[in-house]
């Protein structure tokens, strides 16, 4: 006779990589390789790839319980997928967060992190130095839905408090900023937000948790383009939002499940593989970027990298970052000069 049918809980088992009483004693590099791993009855060493939109059930009662949220099993891959869940658990461990939801791209993550908690009549304070698409969210998208926005110089610590209004709900910024490499004082800005009951949302894409962990400085929500350092090899688009269990499950999840900015399981699997080498890559790339920056400094009018002593917030960067990142930028003059350098 055929073997008895087994539920997902019987065929997929979580390993020590999901037990926080154990993983809290692991070093960061171990979490990046082993954290959040589930295994099937086959005992695979590499995370399994589950390319499925739906799941089967042993009986109707199980279906009802799962869709009612009374059973933790899988229902639909817009809500849960084993491969995606492993990525979310691993990022949680690396970030030091309670919960995480993976997204289809970095901008899906930024958009979800803001729209899930802002409504018409609310106010958002954002840093002027930011990735172009993030500024588009603040300058164009949020106002279309009746959400007021104020853009400030993020290096002016007092500007954050001056910008607060009675309806301010969110501080939104990235550090280092893309492409100007501006550094925000995480501890100060997050403390101001907490004192006023404001949620701080930090875009940490230029660092990843291998180089900077904003929650250690008081950030409420950390959002990522996992396309950048986490994958790191130009293969897939991916994003993530980390926060408390209350924020992720009660605020973000209702928005995500009904709007669908979900990451594909294959993309999640690729990012999982990228996380295994993240620390090695990020630290070596940071070393290389600093060497190039030191070589170029004095040869171009303005060199921008927080690891250089000439950077206006170099000391702050050294306090809140393990290394200063793989990205630098420099100013050469006009567009024609920039094109000449690129073409050469």
C-alpha positions as a printed NumPy array, in Angstrom:
array([[  0.   ,   0.   ,   0.   ],
       [  1.176,   3.607,  -0.511],
       [  2.744,   5.326,   2.516],
       [  0.386,   7.443,   4.619],
       [  0.06 ,  11.061,   3.598],
       [  1.983,  13.459,   5.771],
       [  1.317,  17.106,   6.38 ],
       [  3.904,  19.805,   5.652],
       [  4.684,  19.967,   9.348],
       [  5.778,  16.357,   9.259],
       [  7.824,  16.579,   6.059],
       [  9.454,  19.963,   6.703],
       [ 11.269,  20.404,   9.966],
       [ 12.949,  23.477,  11.312],
       [ 16.552,  23.101,  12.411],
       [ 18.598,  24.658,  15.193],
       [ 18.912,  27.618,  12.806],
       [ 15.358,  28.641,  13.717],
       [ 15.702,  28.259,  17.504],
       [ 16.508,  31.703,  18.87 ],
       [ 17.677,  30.291,  22.184],
       [ 20.47 ,  28.717,  20.142],
       [ 21.02 ,  31.221,  17.344],
       [ 21.467,  34.139,  19.748],
       [ 24.797,  32.581,  20.705],
       [ 25.907,  32.219,  17.09 ],
       [ 28.301,  34.622,  15.464],
       [ 26.977,  36.76 ,  12.614],
       [ 28.703,  34.714,   9.916],
       [ 27.089,  31.501,  11.18 ],
       [ 23.646,  33.092,  11.176],
       [ 24.202,  34.164,   7.572],
       [ 24.886,  30.565,   6.507],
       [ 22.702,  28.448,   8.824],
       [ 20.022,  30.765,  10.184],
       [ 16.364,  30.082,   9.401],
       [ 16.982,  26.773,   7.633],
       [ 14.157,  24.239,   7.257],
       [ 14.732,  20.744,   5.864],
       [ 12.468,  18.174,   4.263],
       [ 12.574,  14.443,   4.833],
       [ 15.358,  14.3  ,   2.238],
       [ 17.796,  16.091,   4.548],
       [ 19.085,  18.486,   1.879],
       [ 22.04 ,  20.706,   2.839],
       [ 21.046,  23.585,   0.568],
       [ 17.67 ,  25.226,   1.136],
       [ 14.896,  23.672,  -0.927],
       [ 13.259,  25.709,  -3.681],
       [  9.447,  25.593,  -3.537],
       [  8.041,  26.81 ,  -6.854],
       [  4.354,  26.646,  -6.001],
       [  1.502,  29.108,  -5.746],
       [ -0.738,  26.92 ,  -3.585],
       [ -0.747,  23.949,  -1.228],
       [ -2.76 ,  20.78 ,  -0.613],
       [ -4.588,  19.834,   2.585],
       [ -5.529,  16.614,   4.336],
       [ -9.096,  17.726,   5.045],
       [-11.503,  20.653,   4.905],
       [-11.061,  21.465,   8.591],
       [ -7.361,  22.121,   7.969],
       [ -8.209,  24.463,   5.107],
       [-10.631,  26.404,   7.282],
       [ -8.206,  26.636,  10.189],
       [ -5.32 ,  27.822,   8.045],
       [ -7.264,  30.497,   6.177],
       [ -8.741,  31.674,   9.473],
       [ -5.232,  32.058,  10.882],
       [ -5.816,  29.387,  13.524],
       [ -3.24 ,  27.016,  12.005],
       [  0.271,  28.121,  11.006],
       [  0.511,  25.964,   7.862],
       [  0.825,  27.24 ,   4.315],
       [ -2.193,  28.643,   2.459],
       [ -1.064,  30.597,  -0.6  ],
       [  2.337,  31.848,  -1.724],
       [  1.199,  35.46 ,  -1.595],
       [  1.097,  34.88 ,   2.167],
       [  3.645,  32.139,   2.877],
       [  6.16 ,  30.091,   0.976],
       [  8.765,  27.833,   2.628],
       [ 11.704,  29.226,   0.625],
       [ 10.622,  32.811,   1.255],
       [ 10.037,  32.075,   4.948],
       [ 13.603,  30.785,   5.284],
       [ 14.934,  34.014,   3.77 ],
       [ 12.786,  36.095,   6.134],
       [ 13.977,  34.172,   9.195],
       [ 17.612,  34.485,   8.167],
       [ 17.375,  38.243,   7.6  ],
       [ 15.669,  38.572,  10.999],
       [ 18.569,  36.825,  12.703],
       [ 21.16 ,  38.924,  10.908],
       [ 19.294,  42.185,  11.529],
       [ 18.34 ,  41.492,  15.14 ],
       [ 14.66 ,  42.011,  14.305],
       [ 11.593,  40.213,  15.618],
       [ 10.02 ,  39.739,  12.191],
       [ 10.577,  40.315,   8.488],
       [  8.609,  40.208,   5.25 ],
       [ 10.448,  39.816,   1.952],
       [  9.408,  41.935,  -1.023],
       [  9.649,  41.794,  -4.805],
       [ 12.208,  44.62 ,  -4.984],
       [ 13.827,  47.307,  -2.914],
       [ 11.291,  49.893,  -4.019],
       [  8.451,  47.501,  -3.218],
       [  9.909,  47.347,   0.283],
       [ 10.167,  51.138,   0.63 ],
       [  6.668,  51.694,  -0.756],
       [  5.119,  49.04 ,   1.485],
       [  6.955,  50.289,   4.579],
       [  5.456,  53.746,   4.077],
       [  1.978,  53.117,   2.661],
       [  1.142,  50.382,   5.17 ],
       [  1.182,  52.943,   7.989],
       [  0.4  ,  56.331,   6.409],
       [ -3.061,  57.651,   5.578],
       [ -4.523,  60.853,   4.192],
       [ -3.899,  63.659,   6.669],
       [ -0.677,  62.168,   8.052],
       [  2.756,  63.779,   7.728],
       [  6.143,  62.258,   6.841],
       [  9.571,  63.833,   7.364],
       [ 12.236,  62.584,   4.954],
       [ 15.897,  63.201,   4.225],
       [ 16.708,  65.322,   1.183],
       [ 19.673,  63.122,   0.204],
       [ 18.036,  59.913,  -1.004],
       [ 17.771,  57.511,  -3.913],
       [ 15.773,  59.077,  -6.746],
       [ 12.865,  56.641,  -6.519],
       [ 12.64 ,  57.141,  -2.744],
       [ 12.441,  60.887,  -3.297],
       [  9.719,  60.226,  -5.891],
       [  7.688,  58.422,  -3.233],
       [  8.037,  61.379,  -0.872],
       [  7.706,  64.179,  -3.425],
       [  5.009,  62.729,  -5.703],
       [  3.311,  59.528,  -4.56 ],
       [  2.523,  60.284,  -0.913],
       [  1.055,  63.761,  -1.644],
       [ -1.26 ,  62.196,  -4.26 ],
       [ -2.91 ,  60.301,  -1.401],
       [ -3.208,  63.334,   0.854],
       [ -0.099,  62.567,   2.915],
       [  1.915,  65.684,   3.723],
       [  5.708,  65.528,   3.389],
       [  8.647,  67.654,   4.482],
       [ 12.173,  67.158,   3.132],
       [ 15.101,  68.273,   5.301],
       [ 18.884,  68.281,   5.417],
       [ 19.47 ,  65.027,   7.293],
       [ 22.884,  66.186,   8.575],
       [ 21.177,  68.941,  10.591],
       [ 20.174,  67.037,  13.729],
       [ 17.915,  69.855,  14.919],
       [ 16.046,  69.949,  11.593],
       [ 14.295,  66.669,  12.389],
       [ 12.626,  68.047,  15.507],
       [ 11.831,  71.381,  13.845],
       [  9.989,  69.544,  11.061],
       [  7.658,  67.665,  13.423],
       [  3.964,  68.528,  13.229],
       [  1.059,  67.216,  15.324],
       [  0.254,  64.765,  12.499],
       [  3.828,  63.519,  11.891],
       [  3.834,  59.731,  11.795],
       [  7.087,  58.7  ,  10.057],
       [ 10.749,  59.668,   9.739],
       [ 12.156,  58.173,   6.513],
       [ 15.837,  58.224,   5.564],
       [ 18.748,  56.197,   4.219],
       [ 22.278,  56.111,   5.576],
       [ 24.629,  56.168,   3.75 ],
       [ 22.506,  57.945,   1.153],
       [ 22.501,  57.055,  -2.518],
       [ 24.45 ,  58.561,  -4.272],
       [ 25.792,  61.363,  -2.062],
       [ 26.957,  59.104,   0.797],
       [ 25.374,  61.403,   3.413],
       [ 25.416,  59.872,   6.899],
       [ 22.486,  60.246,   9.3  ],
       [ 23.015,  60.189,  13.066],
       [ 20.958,  57.075,  13.762],
       [ 20.93 ,  57.282,  17.548],
       [ 19.891,  60.94 ,  17.598],
       [ 17.198,  60.806,  14.912],
       [ 15.664,  57.552,  16.181],
       [ 15.61 ,  58.939,  19.738],
       [ 13.778,  62.072,  18.546],
       [ 11.263,  59.869,  16.73 ],
       [ 10.65 ,  57.698,  19.793],
       [ 10.21 ,  60.731,  22.038],
       [  7.378,  61.958,  19.802],
       [  5.737,  58.607,  19.052],
       [  6.987,  58.671,  15.446],
       [  8.018,  55.531,  13.539],
       [ 11.559,  55.66 ,  12.14 ],
       [ 12.002,  53.863,   8.798],
       [ 15.632,  53.387,   7.749],
       [ 16.775,  52.317,   4.28 ],
       [ 19.926,  50.276,   5.018],
       [ 20.571,  49.038,   1.46 ],
       [ 24.073,  50.523,   1.109],
       [ 25.265,  48.611,   4.18 ],
       [ 23.165,  45.52 ,   4.855],
       [ 23.246,  44.037,   8.376],
       [ 26.813,  42.896,   7.7  ],
       [ 28.018,  46.495,   8.088],
       [ 25.306,  48.357,  10.015],
       [ 22.31 ,  47.372,  12.129],
       [ 20.056,  50.413,  12.61 ],
       [ 17.891,  48.672,  15.214],
       [ 20.863,  48.718,  17.59 ],
       [ 20.556,  52.519,  17.459],
       [ 16.794,  52.588,  18.017],
       [ 15.312,  52.281,  14.521],
       [ 11.765,  50.892,  14.411],
       [ 11.715,  49.636,  10.824],
       [ 14.603,  48.727,   8.514],
       [ 13.941,  48.367,   4.782],
       [ 16.193,  46.868,   2.131],
       [ 16.881,  46.554,  -1.496],
       [ 18.246,  43.005,  -1.224],
       [ 19.146,  43.361,  -4.911],
       [ 22.252,  45.248,  -3.797],
       [ 24.578,  43.693,  -1.232],
       [ 22.425,  40.746,  -0.155],
       [ 22.347,  39.193,  -3.613],
       [ 25.369,  41.218,  -4.573],
       [ 25.927,  39.594,  -7.937],
       [ 23.372,  41.266, -10.178],
       [ 21.066,  38.275, -10.556],
       [ 17.655,  39.076,  -9.071],
       [ 15.477,  41.854,  -7.682],
       [ 14.517,  41.526,  -4.025],
       [ 13.596,  43.568,  -0.97 ],
       [ 12.774,  43.167,   2.7  ],
       [ 11.147,  45.033,   5.587],
       [ 12.178,  44.249,   9.186],
       [ 10.524,  45.365,  12.401],
       [  8.726,  44.259,  15.526],
       [  6.25 ,  41.385,  15.341],
       [  3.445,  43.877,  15.996],
       [  4.487,  46.119,  13.098],
       [  5.146,  43.331,  10.604],
       [  2.08 ,  41.21 ,  11.424],
       [ -0.481,  43.879,  12.303],
       [  0.544,  46.827,  10.098],
       [  2.595,  45.573,   7.148],
       [  1.067,  42.139,   6.547],
       [ -2.525,  43.31 ,   5.868],
       [ -1.147,  45.73 ,   3.272],
       [  1.13 ,  43.135,   1.704],
       [ -1.357,  40.289,   1.54 ],
       [ -3.911,  42.47 ,  -0.222],
       [ -1.597,  44.364,  -2.603],
       [  0.841,  41.55 ,  -3.422],
       [  4.405,  42.972,  -3.638],
       [  5.77 ,  39.495,  -2.883],
       [  9.144,  38.101,  -3.81 ],
       [  9.254,  35.033,  -6.084],
       [ 10.556,  31.858,  -4.374],
       [ 13.405,  31.541,  -6.892],
       [ 14.57 ,  35.087,  -6.167],
       [ 14.384,  34.367,  -2.438],
       [ 16.514,  31.26 ,  -2.924],
       [ 19.137,  33.239,  -4.851],
       [ 19.312,  35.844,  -2.067],
       [ 19.67 ,  33.064,   0.506],
       [ 22.76 ,  31.912,  -1.378],
       [ 24.028,  35.502,  -1.472],
       [ 23.666,  35.885,   2.29 ],
       [ 26.131,  33.056,   2.837],
       [ 28.967,  35.209,   1.479],
       [ 27.573,  38.63 ,   2.422],
       [ 29.972,  39.407,   5.26 ],
       [ 33.026,  38.325,   3.263],
       [ 31.989,  40.375,   0.239],
       [ 30.839,  43.476,   2.088],
       [ 33.979,  43.805,   4.178],
       [ 36.381,  43.151,   1.29 ],
       [ 34.463,  45.541,  -0.957],
       [ 34.575,  48.162,   1.805],
       [ 38.355,  47.761,   2.003],
       [ 38.674,  48.082,  -1.767],
       [ 36.407,  51.129,  -1.934],
       [ 38.441,  52.879,   0.753],
       [ 41.727,  52.158,  -1.063],
       [ 40.31 ,  53.507,  -4.312],
       [ 38.928,  56.531,  -2.51 ],
       [ 42.306,  57.275,  -0.939],
       [ 43.983,  56.894,  -4.338],
       [ 41.518,  59.214,  -6.081],
       [ 41.339,  61.837,  -3.351],
       [ 43.252,  64.848,  -4.55 ],
       [ 42.891,  63.729,  -8.168],
       [ 39.226,  64.782,  -8.38 ],
       [ 37.604,  67.941,  -6.986],
       [ 35.422,  66.103,  -4.436],
       [ 35.654,  62.517,  -3.227],
       [ 32.724,  61.105,  -1.229],
       [ 33.169,  58.053,   0.987],
       [ 32.388,  57.927,   4.727],
       [ 35.571,  55.947,   5.381],
       [ 37.732,  58.908,   4.336],
       [ 38.787,  61.322,   7.067],
       [ 37.755,  64.151,   4.73 ],
       [ 34.099,  63.087,   4.824],
       [ 32.152,  65.616,   6.947],
       [ 30.607,  62.848,   9.077],
       [ 33.53 ,  60.418,   9.071],
       [ 33.673,  60.068,  12.868],
       [ 29.926,  59.386,  13.079],
       [ 30.201,  56.751,  10.335],
       [ 33.012,  55.016,  12.211],
       [ 30.829,  54.883,  15.345],
       [ 27.746,  53.35 ,  13.767],
       [ 29.17 ,  51.224,  10.932],
       [ 31.398,  48.153,  11.132],
       [ 32.904,  49.192,   7.786],
       [ 32.008,  52.082,   5.527],
       [ 30.583,  50.24 ,   2.554],
       [ 31.493,  49.342,  -1.018],
       [ 30.083,  52.482,  -2.649],
       [ 31.809,  55.782,  -3.221],
       [ 31.053,  58.703,  -5.502],
       [ 33.009,  61.701,  -6.686],
       [ 32.376,  65.024,  -8.345],
       [ 34.412,  65.925, -11.419],
       [ 32.742,  69.056, -12.744],
       [ 30.205,  69.021, -15.547],
       [ 28.362,  66.262, -17.401],
       [ 30.823,  66.265, -20.317],
       [ 33.748,  65.611, -17.968],
       [ 31.821,  62.833, -16.232],
       [ 31.082,  61.156, -19.574],
       [ 34.724,  61.474, -20.644],
       [ 35.854,  59.664, -17.476],
       [ 33.255,  56.914, -17.888],
       [ 34.102,  56.427, -21.558],
       [ 37.826,  56.21 , -20.745]])
